Amino acid sequence: MLFLFGIVLCGGMLTAFYFSLDVPRGPLPVPARPDSRQDSFQADADAFNESLNRWTLARWDSDDESTGARFDQSVVDFVEQCVQADRNGEHIPMHEEMFLDAVEASPDGSGSLNWLDRVSIQNGFEDYRPIPNGFDNHYRILAIRPATGLSVASSDTEPRLVSVDLMFYSANNLPESQQWFLVNVDGRWQVYDWQSLDDGRRTSDEYASFISGSEKLSSGFNEIMDRIEGANRLFDDGAEEQAFAKLKSCHRVQTLKEDRSTALLQIAYAWIELDRYDEAVGLLESIHDPDHMWGVWPMLTLGYLDADQDGKALEAAMKSSAQSPNHPRSHWLMSTVLASLGRDDEAADEAVLALRGCPLDMAIIDMVIGNRRKGDLPTLLDAIVANGDDAWMTLADAITYDSVWASNVVAEVSLRESVNESVVAILKANEAWSRRDYDKSAEWFLVARDKSGPGSIHDVAIQDHLDARIESNRYPELFRETDDLPQTLATITQWLFGDDFYGDLQSLSDALQSDAVDLRVEESERASHFRDAIQGYCHHVLDQNPLALPELTRFEVWNRSQSDEQAANVTRALRRVIVETMLEMGQSEAVAEKFPNDIDVQLQIVEYLQREEAATSESFLAKTMGFSDPEIAWTREMLKAFIAFNEVQVEAADNSFREALRIAKTMDTEQDTSLQSTTLRDRARAIVANRVVPSEIQINDGDLAELSRSVIAEASALLDSKTVRAWLPRARSIQDEGHLAAIRDNVAQLRMSTGQFSEAAKELAVAETAIGDVESQPPWIAIQRNLRLQALLECEDFKEASNVVRDRPVVDTGSIKRSLFNAEDSLSDQALIALALRDNEQLVSLLKDVDREEVSSWLTSPTRRRWLVRDVEALRSSIIDTYPLWVTYFVAESEGVLWIPADRPLTIEILTSTFERELGETVEARDIPQPTGKQISTAWSVTSESGQHLLFEVSIPTVRSSALAMRNRDAFQKEAKQLKIAIIDQLPMATRRLFEVAAAFAMDDAIAFRWNDESRIWFGPDVGKRLAWEDRVPVDHDVVAGLIQSKATDEGDDTEKSLADWTAELERAKGTVRVTMTVHVGDIAESVPAELIRVETDDYEMIVKATADSIIQPLVLSGVEYSVSPSNVQAFRQAD
């Protein structure tokens, strides 16, 4: 009963009276709560933890998610109905009067609600109902408890109250703890209050604060939530900066004191959703009562991990764990942090505990699988059984390349009679694969296929059976065993034309011609077409184009008639192969006629004909005069330019290039294809080759910027200072800063390549001064600044280099580790200067707070490596021994490949004498040990008294001559010897020296030379004369861009081991294992003896210690540890 006080005017006198109204209330009184919200929350948290502890001790079955058999089934059913209703967009049942009573009973309220407040709250239910919503994928009921202080109802018709402790979770979200407070009236359950323990308060508390708080501040929390929603909409619409600005404004909104912590937590959640952990951490750290809500410490843990503050992350995770020690989220957080700290066994223990709490969380399943511990298998398999086929497939994939883990899994699964036979077969197949027993693997995949019905296991079995047979090139068995030959052939077709096939094409082709396949193909037209596709592809790659073309053509006709996605995926690649086949057969005119409107085809035609004699292009022009298609018109103009260029008709060539560019711009206004860039590139190459100056050709104003940029880029690549000087005055008039910046970069790199470091630094300094305001600088300014810094260091102007860096900001990261790859921080530049100055003390100081792996990556880059190799011994103890360098592909200063007759002798003595004759100084030559599988290659390292260092490698690979222009094929019909040459010292003019060495070894019988730096090829005759250096790379109209494709005759190493195999070998050795690691400089490799120290499975790398100095890489030293890719580690052999 609510009594209202009334005042009326009666006979001139004020009269006061009371009148009363009946206020609806709930069927039962709301259970009393502690007087303060903090105490109330702690009581709720203690009750939840007690439920969690009982559940943990009970060790319930992991697949019994609802645990309905242990609870009042009516409550269990109600929870499931609520979850389904929410997922269907429906409201769950709510008892409004009881909720109002809960608001009245809240410790955050005044202890009572007047009639107007109750009506006001109830009216708001039309817009928003304060009920649980947005549930995660999985849930678990931990406990159903009668309300404290109330006896259980004696009959089903009497009202009763319970609280339900639940946990919601998924692979994408951390487990969330909720409590629902339910009332049962007339046999129907309804929610009357609820909370997420992350927020630290019940929903009724939020309403109580709003009603009893200041009118000015009460709306603050809702205002923040509206802004968060608006920020998310902006972010989804691509307006990131506006979204960030709106989100940053949230914390400035004033709120009630009771709302502040929850509001800050919600803002932090929003920042984390946008992957801005740094913003979230600041907000979370400002929450004054983090121990009175469960959401703060977990989010701080993630924020600290993101900032590489592992120590702080551990402290936060431990505080989260203290709040709820048996919570799966606590175990997951501890596992993640401990793994980051390298405490792998402890991390794995915590992961298993997390999985017991959230068995349907595939992310945790992946964690436990990744730990590969035999003892974890019972819990892991329980969870996988609960998840079904997809989880089994995840486990099967994980054992494929780890034979020890695979054996343990299969043994454990074999003890479970309830596991489906098809699952067991899949696991046994992958276990066999892990041992590289592909035949046995294929047999088990067949069992899995035959034992499984439609679904993921059946599909995987079919796919992996195909993989297993291809892995060992067992094509006859594959075609005999498949139960769907058309689909098997279709899959192989997809892989071939998608460049995903890794088997032997000759074996595949032979198997397709067998009588057994013929009989099966006759039964299916579809199989016949896919056999054409496969045979056509194989014949093309195997240089049997006359056989390939009719097969590919038949398939192309049929494929056009198909409308499925599979046909569409093949179409473009198929067209490319058909065009290659026809062009290699000399049918360029037929290609144009067959595909007149295909831009990509026209690009192929131009690229091919430019490698042929000019007469071939003239023939094409004569036969395509009647074509009106703009695509062919472009091709014709490009070929006219090519012919004129060959005849040194500068004006005619350039006129045709201009017309081709006009056509390209008309057809490709948005530059979606490479028509315009190809035209500009070829025009620039012709200009530079003929050393055309701007005054000799007509340049449209609209083309000046792009043409100047292209010409100067080409000239700079060819070290052609004369042409660059001729074009620079005209280029400087360009208004577009982007084009100017690119031109300055090219000029600076040209000068640095020729040793003119001071001149490069001065020009870049002028350019930087002209840019002006730092805030308005586009990204390419950083590139110019880095170039300038390199130039200053090379000319030893360390004072100016320091000034350049001093102008850049030093980022204050607080307690967060600094990064060498933060573009806004000058740390990388400071460290580079210290490295160049050989200031080891300063360098060590700068790097001490940076992650070790990041330092290793930073040191391995070409810019830093240049300085490391100059003073290896001085840097050994402080840097090289401290940070394991990543031994990967190191770039040579300049490199190329010379092809000579196979019968021409080339020994270390011939190499030495030729080199000494050219240099006029004594040289020393050493054999370079070759990796396993490359014994037919011979390699040498040659050093001179003046400091030159060159590498040579000789081999006789098989050239795919059909991929060459027709005029160059005859030279490669016989075996040819390949001489790789790499300059690896840092003396000036590396490219010039490369050409001089190549010219010396070319003599008068060289077949070809390829300059790898810019992919240019000089074909014979007279290669030696044409390589003679004048004042630039000696290009002419016969120099073409491209590759000389070859298939090495070396047999690969079949003894390559998996990481698990190496780990097992280390365990057996109880120490180190003798190995060799492969070091690459350019295309030349060396086998260096080493000891395997440990295997980093998570990072997919191995740590080895070299036991000898490398011959070709000065940074690889005996006694130093290095990080190496598993593909670059081989078992030690005495012959090595």
N, C-alpha and C positions, 0 to 999 in steps of 0.2 A: 504494500500500500504506500503510495507516494502522496505526501501532504503538500499542497501548494498554498502559498500565502497570497491573499487577494486584498486589494485596497479599492474602495469605491467612495464616491461623494454622496452622502445621505443627509438631506435637510440642511445642507450647508456645512455639515460636519464630516470630517474624514473618519471613515469607519473601516476597521480592519477585521478580516475573518479568514478562516481556513476552510478549504474544501479538499476533498480527496478524490484520487483516481486509482483504479486498479492497474498496476504495471505487470505485464506478463513476465514470468520468470521460468527458469528451467525446471525440469522435473525433480532434480536433486541439487543440493547445494554444491558449489564448486569447492573441491578440497582446499583447505587452508594452505597458504604458502609462507615461507619465511618473509620477514619484514623488509629485507633489502633485495634488490634485483641480483646483486652478486651472490648472496647466500642462496637465493632461489635457484640461480643458474647452477651453482655448485651442487645443490641437492639433486637437480635434474641430471647433471653430468655424472655424479656418483651413482645414481640409479642406472644410467646407461652403461657405465663401466662395469657395474655389477652384473648386468645382463650379458655384456660382452665376455666377462670372465667366466660366467657359468657356461656360456656357449663354447668358449675355448676349451674348457676342461672336459666338456661333454664329448668333444671330438665327433660332432655329428657328421653324417655322410656328406661329402662335398657336393653331391648332386641333389641333395634335398634342400633346394633353395627356400621354399616356403616353410619348411619344417611343420607342415600342417598337422602331422600325426601327433605332435607334442603340445599343441595349443588348442584353444577353443576354435573349432573349425569355422564357426560363424564369423569370428573376427578375421581369420585367415581369408575366408571367402570375400569379406567386405574389403579388405586391403586390395586383393586382386581386382575386384570390381572397380575400385577407385582408380587404380593404375590404368586399367583398360579405358575407363571413362575419360581420363585425362588425355590419353593417347588418341582418343576419338574426338577430342575437342569438346567434351561434355563436362559439366560441373559435377563434382562429387557431393554427396549429401552433407549438409551442414545444419546444425541446430543453432539457429540465430539467437534465441533467448539465452541459451547456455553460454554462447560466446560473449554476450553482453554481460552476463554474470561474471565471466572470467576476466573481462576488462575491469569490472568493478573491484574484483579481488586482487588485481595486479599490484605488486609492491611499487610500481611506477605511477600509480594513480593516487587519487585523494581518498580512496576508500568507499566512495559512493558515486553513483551516476544519477543525475536528475533526469526527469522525464524527457526534457528537450534534447539532452545529450544522447539518450538512448534512441530517440526517434531520428536524430541526425545521423548517428552511426548506421542505423538500420536502413535509412534511405540510401546511404552510400553503397549498400550491397548491390544495388541495381547496376552500378558501374564496375565494381570490383568486389569479389568475394574473398575474404581472407582465409583461403583454404590451401592445402598443399597442391603444388602443380609443377609441371615441367620435369617429370621424373626421368631418371636415367634408365639405361637399357635393362639393367638387372637390379633386383632387390633381394634382401634377406631379412626376415623377421627374427630378431634376436630374443625378444621377450614380449609377453602380454601380461600386464600386471594390473590387478584390481587397484582402484584408487586408494591412496593411503588413508587410513582412518575409517574406511567404509567397509561394511560387511558385504559378503557376496550375496546377491539377491537369492531368495529362496524359491522363486519360480521364474519361468521365462517371461512372464508378463510384467514383472516388476522392473522399474528403471534400474540401471546399473551403469557404473563408470569404470573404464579401464584406460590405461596408457599403453601404447605400443612403441617399442624401440625398434627402429628399422635402419637399414643401411642400403643406400642406393649407389650403384657404381657402373662403370663401363670401361672399355679400353681407352677412351679418350679423356676421362675425368677421374680425379681422385675420389675415393669413396666418401660419401656424405652421410652424416649421422642425423637422423630425424627422430622426433618424438611426436606421436599423434595422441591426442586426448579425445576419447570417444565416449558417447553416451548411447545407451540402448533404450529406446522407448517403443513399447508395443512390438517388441521383437525385431526392430529395425535399428541398425547401428548408424550413427551420424558423427561427424567430426565437430567438436566444439572449440578446439584450440589446437595449435601445433607449433613446432619450432624446428629450425635447423640449428644444431648446437654450434655451428660455425659462427652464427650471428650473435650468440650469447644472450638471447632473449626470446621469449615466446611472442607470437603474433599479438596476443592480447596486451602485452607490455608496450608494444609499439603504439597501439591505439590509446592505451591509458596515458602514455606520455603526451600524445597529441592533444587529448582532451584537457589534461590538467596543466599543460604547459602554456608558455607565453604565446598569445595569438600571433605576434610578430615572427616568432621563431618556429612555430609548430609546422609551418608549411615548408621549411627548409629541406627536410629529408625528401619529400615528394618532388621538390624542385630539382634536387640533385639527381634523382632517379630519372626524371624527364630529360635532363641534359645528357645523361649517359645514353639513354635511348636515342636521342637526337644525334649524338656523336657517332654511335654505331651506324645509323642510317647514312650519315655523311661518308663514313669510311667505306661502307658497302657501295656507295655511288662513285667512289674513286676520289673524293675530296679529302685526302688524307690530312693536309695541313689544317683545314677547317675543322676536321674531326678532332685533331690533337688540341687545337685552340679551345674548342668547346669543352673537351674533357679536362683541360688544365684549369678552366674556370670553375669547375665543380667544387674544389676544396675551398674556394673563397666564399661560397654560399654559407650564411650563418644558419646554424641549426640548434635545436635543444641540446643541452648537455647529454641527455639520455640517448640521443640519436647519433652523437658525433662519431663514436667508434664504429658503429655499424655502417654509417655513411662512408667513412674513410675506407673501410674494408670493401664496400661495393665499388668505389672509385678505383681501388687497387685491382680488383677483379677485372674491371673494364680495361685498364692498361695492360694487364697480362694477356687478355684476349687479343690485344693488338701487338703482342710480342714486345712490349716496352717495359721490361722488368725494372729498368733503372728508375722510371717514374713511379712504379708500384712500390719499390723498396722504400723510397722516401716517405710515402704516405703511411705504409705499414709501421715504419719505425716511429712515427708520430702518434700512434694510437697509445693512449695512456694506460689502458687496462688490458693488455694482450692476454693475460692469464685468465680473464673472465669471458673468453670466447674461444672457440676452437679453430677459427679460420685464419688467425694471424700468423702463427708460427709455421704452419705448412707453406703458406705463400712466401714468407720470408726465406724459408729454406730454398725454395725454387729460385727466388730472386738472387740470393747469394751465390747459388750454383751457377746461374747465368753470368754472374760477374766474376767467376773464377775465385770467389772467396770461400774456399772449401772449409776453412776453420770456422768462420761464422755460420756457414751452412750446417755444420755438424752441431754447433751450439743450438741453433734454431730447431733442428730435427730432434735433438734430445729434449728440448722444452716441449715440443709437440708430443713426443713419446711420454713425457711425464704427465701430461694432461690425460692421456688414454693409452696406457702401456700395451694393451693387447689389441689395439685398433689396427686393422690391415693397412690403413694409411700411414700410421706411424712406422710400421715395418717397411713399407714401400719407400718412404722418405729416407729411413736409415740405410736401406739397401743402396739407394741411389747415391747418397753422400759417401758412404763407405767405399763404393766402387770408384768414385771420383778420387778418393784418397789412396787408392791402390790396395785397400784392405779387402781383397777379393773374397776370401773365405767367409769373413764376417758378413759381407754384403750378400753372399749367396744364402747364408743362413736366414737373413732377414727376408730375402725374396721368397723363400719357401713359406715362411710364416704369413707373409702377405697373401700368397696364393691360397693358403688354407682358408683365409677369410673371404677372398674374392675369386672363387674358382672359375668363374666365367669371364674373367678379365684376360683377354688375349694378350694384352701388353705385358702383364705379369707372367703369363705363360711363356712368352718370348724371352723374358729375363731369365727364367729358370732353365729353359732350354739352352740359352746361351751360356749358362754356367757349366753345362756338361758334367754334372756330378752324379755319379752312380747312386749315391745315397738319397738323392732327391727324387729318384724315379717313382717310388710309390705315390707320393703326393702329386707329382706331375701327371702321372698317368690317370689318377683319379680325376683331375681337372680336365684332362683331354677327353676322357670318356664322357664327362658331363657336357662338353662342348660339341662333340660329334666329328663328322668327317673333315671339316675344314681344319680343325685343330690337329687331327691325325696327319693331314697333309703338311701342315707346318712342321711337325716333328719329323716327318719323313724327309722333307727338304733339308732339315738341319743336320741329319746324319749322313747325307750323301758324300761329304768330303772329309769325314772324320771316322776312320775305321774303328778306333777304340770305342768312341761314343756309340757308334752304330752297333757294335757287338753287344755292348751293355744294354742298349735299348731293346734289341731283339730278344736277348735272354730274359729280360724282365717281362716283356709283353708275352712271351711264350708261357709264362706261369699263369696267365690269366685266360682261363678257358672261355670267358664270355666275350673276348675280343673277336670281332668279325674276321672270318678267314681272308677276305679281300684286303683288310687292313694289315694283317700279319704278312701277307704276300708282298704288299707294297713296301713294308719295312724291310723285309728280307731282300727284296730287289735293290733297294737303296744301300743296304749293307754290302751287298755284292759289288755295287757300283763303287762304294768307298774303297774297296780292295782292287778296283779296276778289273774286276772279273765281269766284263760286259756281257759275255755269253750267258753266264748264270743269272745276271741281272735281268736280261731279256726274258729268260725262262720264267722267272718269278713275276715279271710284269704281265706275262700272258696268263698266269694263274690268277692274278688280281683282276685282270679283265674278265675272265670267265666266271669268277666267283662273285662279281659285283653286278648290281643292277644299275640302271641309269642314275647318274649323279657324278659328283666330283671325283670319286675314287676311280670310277670306270673311265672317265675322260683322261685323268692323269695316267692311268695304266696304259692306255693307248698311246698317248703322247710320249711317255717315257720309254715304252718299248721301241718306238721309232728312234728315239735318241740313242738308246743302247746299241741298236743294230748299226746306226750310222757311225757311232763312236768307233766301232771296230770294222767298219766298211763291210758288214755282212748283208749285202743287199739281196742275194738269192733267198736267204733265210727270211729277211724282212718281207719280201713279196709273197713268200709261201705262207707265212704265219699270219699276216694281216687278215682280219675278217671284213675289211672294207677297203679293197684296193683302190677304187677311185678317190676316196678321201685321203688315203696315204699318199697317193701321187699328187693330189691337190696341195697337201701340206708341204711336200718337198718343193713343189713349184713356187709356193709362197716364199719359202726360205731362200730358194735360189735367186729369185728376182728381188728379194728384199735384202740380199747380201748377208743372210744369216746361216747359210749352209756351210758346214766345215768338213764335209766328207771328201773322199777321193772321187773326182768326177769321172775318171776313166773306168773305175770299178762300177760306178753307178750306171754309166752308159752301157757297159758290157752286160750287166745283169738285166737291163731292160730289153735286151735283144734275145733273151733266152726263150726257148720253146714254151717253158712253163708260164712265163709272163704273157707270151703271145696268146695262149689259150684263155687266160683269164681276161685279157684286154678285149678279146673278141666278144666277150659277154657284156661289155659295157662301153657304150659310145663315149661316155664321160671320161672313163679311164684312158681311152685311146687318145683323146685330145690332150689330157695332161701328160701322157707319155710323149706326145709331140713336143710339148713345151719343155720338158726335161731334156729330151734328146737334143732339141735345138739349142738349148742353153749350153749343154755339155759340148756339143760339136763346135759351137762358136768359141768357147774358151779354149778348146783343144785345137784351135786353128784348123778346123774342118768346116769353113764357112759354106762351101757349096752344098754340103749336107744340111747345115744348120738352117739356111734361109727358107727352103720349102717347109720344113717342120715348124719353124717359128711363124711363118705366114699362115699356115693352116690353123695353128692355135689362135693366132690373133683374130682371124675371121670368126672363129667360134666364140672366142672370149667376148667379142663385141656384141654378140647376140645374148649374152648373159646379163642379168640385171642385179645379181647379188653383190654384196659388199666385197666378197673374195675376188670377184672379177675386176671390180673397180680398183682394188689395191694393187693388182698386178699390171694394170693397163699402162701406166706411165713408164715403169721400169721395162716392161716388155717392148714398148716402142723404142726406148733407148737402145736395147740390145739389137733389135731389128735394124735400126739405123746404123749402128756400129758394124753389123754384119754386112749390110749393103755397101757402106762406104769402104770397108776393107776389101770388098770385091770390085771396087771401082765404079759403083753405080750411083754416083752423086745425083745425076739428073733424075734417075728413077726415084730417089729419095724425095727430091723436091716435088715431083709430081704426085707421089703417094701421100705426102704430108705437107701440103702447100701453106697451111695456115697455122702451123705449130711453131711457135717462137723458139722453143727449146731445140727442136729439130734443126731449125735454120742456124742456130748457134753451133750445133754439132757440125753442120755442113761447112760453115766458115772455118771453124777450128781445124777440121780435117784437110780442106783444100789448101789452106795456108801452109800446110806442111809438105804439099806436093809441088811438082814443077808448075811454073806459071802456065804452061800449055794446058794443064788439066783444068785450071780455072777458066781459061779462054774457051775451052770446049764446053764447059758448063754454061758460060754466058751465051754462047751461040745457040745452045739447045733450049734455053729458058727465055728467049727473047719474047715469046708470045704470052708469058705469064703476067697477069695483072695484079696478083696478090701483093699487098704491101709488105708482107713478111719476106717474100722472095725478092721484092724490089730492094729491101734492105740488104739482103744477102748479095745481090748483084753489085750494089754500090761498094760493099766491103771488099768484094773480090776485084772490082775495077781498081780500087785503091791499092790492093795488094800487088796487082800486076804492074801498075804505074810505079809503085815503090821499088819493086825489083828492078825496074828499068831506070831508076833514079829520075823519074819525071815528077819532081817535087810538087809543082803546082797542080798537075792532074791528079796525083794521089790525094792531095789535101782537099781538092774540090769534091772528090768522091766521098771522102770521110765526112765532109760537112753535109753533103746530101744524105748520107746514111744516118747522121745524127739527127737531121731534120725529120726523117722518116721515123726514127726511133722515138723521138719526142711526141710525134703524132700518135703513134700506136700505144705508147707506154707513158701516158701523162703522169701517172702516180709512181712511176719507177718501180713497179711490182716485179719486173724482170730485170735481167742484167744487160738488156740491149744497149741502153745509154752508156753504162759503165764500160762495157766491152768496146763500144765504138770509140770512146774517149781514150781508153787504154791503148788500143791499136794505133790510133792517130798519134798519140804521144810517142809510142815506140818508133813509128816511122819518122817522126820529126827528129827524135834524138839520134836514131841510127844514121840519118842523113845530115845531121847537125844543121837543121834548118833554124834560122833566126826569125823572130816575129815579123820583121819587115818583108820576108819573102813569101808570106802567105796571108790570106785574108782571115781576119778573126772578128767574128761578131761580138759586139759588146756583151751580149748575154752569155757568151761562151768563154770569155777571157779568164774568169776566175777558175772555172773547172779545168780548162785546158792548161793554164799556167801551172796549176797545182799538179796535174797529171804529168806534164813534161818535166817539171823540176823533180818530182818523185822518181821518174824513170831515170833521168840523168844522174841524180844523186846515187841511186842504186848501182849505176854503172861507173861511179867515181868520175863522172864527166864534168869536171869543174868548168871547162870552157863553155859548154852549153848552158850550165846553170848561170854563169855570169852574163851570158847573152840574154837570158830570159828574166833575170831578176829586176832590171829597171822597169820593165812593163808590168811585172807581177806586183811591184810595190804600189802601184796605183789602185789595186783592188781594195774595195771598201769592206768586203765581207771578212770579219775578223777570224772566223773559223777557217776559211781558206788560207788567209795569211799565216795563221798559226801553224797549219800543216806545212806550208812552204818553209817557214822558219825552222821547223823541226827537221825537215829533210836537209836543209842547207847545213844546219848545225851537225847533224849526223855525218854528212859528207866530210865536213872539215875535221870532225873527230876521227873518222876513218883514215884520213890522210895525215893524222898527227898534228893538225892545226887547232889544238885545244884552246889556246888563248883567244884566237879569232872567233871561235864558236861561242865562248863565254861572253865576249864583248857584244856580239850581235844579239844574243839572247837577253843580255842585260838591258839593251836599248829597247827591245820588244817588251820586256816586263815593265819598264818605266812608262811606256806609252799606254799601258793598259789602265792605269789609274786605280780607282777605288777597289780595295781588296774585296769588299762585300759583293761587288758586281761581277767578280771574275768567274768566267765559265770553267768547266772541268779541265779543259785542255791547258789552262794556265799551269796547273800542277805538273803536267808532263814537261812543259818548257822549263819550269823551275828545277825539276829533277835533272834534266839534261844540262842545264847551266851548272848545277852543283857538281855533276860528274866531270864536266869540262874543267872547272876550277880545280878540282882535286887532281886531275891528270896533269895540269900545268903547275901543280904545287902552289897555287895561290890559296893557302889555307886560311889566311886572314879574311879574304873576301868571301870564301866559302862559309866561314863562321858568321860573317855579317848576314849572308843570305838566310842562314838558319835562324839567326837571332831575330829576324823580322817575323818569323813564323811563331804561332802560338804554342805554348806548352800547356797541355791539357791537364788540369788538376782532377785526377780521378778519385781523390780521397783514398779510401782503403782498397779500392778496386785496382787490380793489376793493370799496368799500362800495356798498350799493345803497339808492336812495331808496325802493324798494318792499319793503324788508325790514321786516315788521311788528314785529320784535323790536328794531329799531334806531330811535333817536330822530332820525336824520339828517334825514329829511323834515320833521319838526316844527321842528328847528333852522333849516333852510333857509327854511321858511315864515315864521318869526319875523323872520329877517334880511331877507326880501323885504318884509314888512309895515313893518319899521323903516326901509326904504330904506338898509340898511347894506350897500352894494355890496361893500366889502372883505371883510366876514364871509361874505357869500353866495358870493363867488368862491372864498374859502378852503374853504368847506364842499363846494363842487361840483367842486373841481379833481381829486379822485381818483375821480370817478364817470364811468362811460362816457358819452360825449357824446350818443349816441342816447337813453340813458335819461334824461338831463337834459332833452332836448328833449321827450320824452314826458311827463315830470313837469310841465314848465312849461305844456304845452298843456291840462292838465286844468282844469275850471272853477274849482276852489278856488284854484289858483295864478294862473290867468288874471285873476281879479278884481283881484289886487294888481298884476299886470304892467301892466294898462291904465291904472292910476291914475298911473303915473309913467313913461311910455314913454321919454321922452327921456333921463331920468336912467339908465335901465337899458339904453339902446341899446348903448353901446360894450362894457359889461362882460358883458351877458347876451344880448341879442337878436342882436347881431352874431356872438356866439361860438357859440351853440347854435341851429342852424337849426330853427325851430319847424315842427311839422307842421300845415300849413294844411288843416283838415278842417271838419267841421260844428261850428260854435260855437253854444252854446245861448243863446237870448234869455232875458231876465229874465222875460218873460211875452209870450204871443202868441196871436192869434186870427184868425179869418176871418169877415168880414161879407159876406153875399150881398145884393145890391141889384138892382133892375131894370136890365137891360142898357142901356136908353135914358136912364138918368139920367146926366147929364154929370159927370165927375170929373176935373178938370184940376189942375195944380199950383197955379193961382191959387185955385181953390175949396178945395183942401186947405189952403193957407196961411191963407186968410181964416177958414175954419171953426176951424182950430186956434188962431189968435190970439184969436178970439172966446171960445173955451172957456178958454184959459189967461190971457187978459188981459195978454199980453206979446208982444213981437215975436219972430217965428221966422224962421229961414232955411231954405229948401228947396233941395235939389240933386237933379238927375237922377242915377240910379244906372245905369251902363252894364250892359246885360244880356248874358249869355253867348250865344254862337252857338246858334241854334235856339230862342231865347226872344224874338225881336224883337216878337212880338205882345203881350208883357208890357211894362208900363211901371212903373218903380219910382222912388221918391223917398226921400231922407233928410231928416228935419226935425229941427232943433235949436232950442232956446229959450234965452233969456237966463239962465234959472235952471239950465240944465244938462241939461234933458230931451233925450233923443235917441230918436226913433222912426223906424221904417222902414215904408214902404207899398209895396205892389205891386198893380197892377190887371191883371186878365186876364178873358177870357170863355171858360172851359172848358165842356165838355159834361157835364152831370150825368147820372149813371145813376139816373134817377128811380125805376125799379122796385125799387131797393134801399132806398128810403125807405118810411116808413109811408104807407098809402093817403091819410091825411088831409093829408100834406105833399107829395104828388106833383104836384098841380095847379099849385102855385106854381113848380115847376121845369119845367113843360111848355114854357115860353118860355125864351129865352136869359136867363141871369142873369150879372151882373157880380160877380166875386170880388175883394174888397179884403182883402189880407193886412195885418195890423198886428203889428208887433213892437216891444216896449220893450227897448232895449239899454243904457240908462244904469243906474247903480247907486244912484239916488235911492230913498228908501223908497216902499213901497206901489205897486210896479210893477203888480200885478194890478188894484188899484183904478183906477189911471190908465188901464189898458187898457180897462176897462169904460166909463169915462167918455168916452174917445175913441170907442169903438165906439157908444155911445149917441148921441153927437153926430152921427156920420155915418149912423146908422140912420134918423134922421128918422121919418117916419110910413109909409114904404113898404118898409122892409127886409124881406127874405124870411126870413133866418135868420142866426144868429151861432153860431160854434163856438169855444169856449174850448179851445185846443189843449193847455194845461197839464194838464187833467184830462179831456179828451175829452167835454165837455158841450155840448149843442146847445140853443139857444133858437129855436124856430120861430115864425113870425108867426101871427096879426097882433100888432100893438103891440110889436114887438121892442124898439124904442127905449125905451118906457116900462118894459118888463120888465128891461132892462139897467141901470136906474137903481140906483146903489149906495146902500145904507143903511149897515149896519155889517159887511157881509160880502158874498161873492159872492151875487148875487140869485137863489138857486135857488127853484123852486116845483115843484108836482107835474107841470107840463108840460115841465120840463127833462129831456132824455133823454141817455143816454150813447151814443156811437157816432161814425160817420163820415158825411160827405156825399161819396160816391164820385163822382169825376169823371175824365174822360179828356181830358187836355189836347189842345187842337187844334194846339199847337206841333208843328212837324216837327222831329225830332231831327237832330243834326248828323251827316251821312254821312261827314264828313272825319276822324273820329277815327282816330288812328294808333296803331300798336303801338309798343312800346318799341324794337324793332329799327328801325322806320321813323324814329323820333326820333334814334336813334343814328347812322343813316346820314345823316340831314340835318345833324347836328352835324359829322360828318366832312366832308361836302361844303362846309359853311360855313367850316370851319377856324377856328371860333370859336364865338360864341354864336348862338342863333337867336331871332328875335322871336316871342313867343307871347302868349297871354293865359291867366291862371289864374282859375279860378272860386272865389270865396270865399262861403261860406254862413254866414249868421247866422239861426238858426231856419229858416223856409221861404223866406227871401228871399236871392237870389243877386246877386253883382256880378262883372263881368268886369274884371280888373285887368291892365293891360299889364305884360309881364315879358320877361326874357331867359332862355332855357333854357341852363343852365350845363353840366349833365351828366345822364346817365341811370344810375340804380342798378338794374341788371337783377335782381340777386339779391334785393334788398329790394322790388322792384316799386314803385319810386318815382322821382320826378324832382326834381332840384334846380334851382330857378329863382330869379332875382333880380328882385324887383319894380322897375319903372321909374316907378312912381307910387304915392302913398299910397292905401290903400284908403279908401273913404268910409264903409263900414259896419263895418270891423274895425280898430281902432286899432293892433293889433300888426303889421299888414301895412304896411311902410314902404318907401318908395323906396330902392333901394340895398342892401336886406337880402336875404339868401338864405333860402329856405324849402324844406322837403320837401313835395312835393305828389303826390297820387295821379294816375296817368296819365289817369283819367277826368275830372280837373279841369283839364286843359291842352288848349288848342285852338290851332290855327294862327292867327297874327295876320292880321287883315283890316283894311284901311284904314278901313272903316266903324267898327271898334271904337274 
